[in-house]
Amino acid sequence: MCTGRIDLEFILRAFSNGSDGVFIGGCHLGECNYVTAGNYAALSMVLLCRKLLEHIGVNPERLRLEWCSSGEGIRFAHFMNDFSKKVKELGPLGQGELIDENKLRSKLEEVTKLVPYIKIVKRDKLEKRLENAEEYNDYFTSEEIEELFREVISYYIDPEKCQACMICARRCPVEAIISAKNQIHVIDQEKCIKCGTCFEACPPKFSAVTKISGEPVPPPIPEEERTIVKNSKEK
């Protein structure tokens, strides 16, 4: 019911499913029906998403956001007719950009996986209210987006330091850490949302979780080699 519910992942999923265009309509700024200013949040999210689409080669004009109240039927019809015309001009998704369908889907999936990380890194900026339309174009610059992808942070558990204490596994909000008693923990990179919770939770005396930026994550230690053999104390 509120544009504030629009998540970046929803938009990317629509394009991944083959939508040629995505239109979002909401209450006028300053006139939120639920007094939550959700439309400001939607505005920031859409501005970011348009830059992300542009980064992977998708025409950002395929995503449109307009303000329209329930009593402005003529205005709404104008927006929809104009947007439909624009999408037809752009052609089917991918074809208009001269991008192979499978390659485009792969790019969209990669961006979607990074959504939690992007929302963490850009949280302060996404929470900012944009009152002036002149700020829109420069809100997220191309250079900023390129840097975001270039410096994506990943986390890795050093098998030489892990003590199988299971603290990081219990703290992980998405259960991305494969763990068991007396077994070296491993981060499932496909599930990891790069929130850094494991990095913060790992006891300093172990410092087993490392932060990796701009480099590939080392392959996980084979399952048959994960058992930790602890020496018993001599009496």
Beta strands, then each sheet from edge to edge (+ up, - down):
strand 1: 22-26
strand 2: 63-67
strand 3: 153-157
strand 4: 177-180
strand 5: 183-187
strand 6: 209-213
sheet 1: 1+ 2+
sheet 2: 3+ 6-
sheet 3: 4+ 5-
end
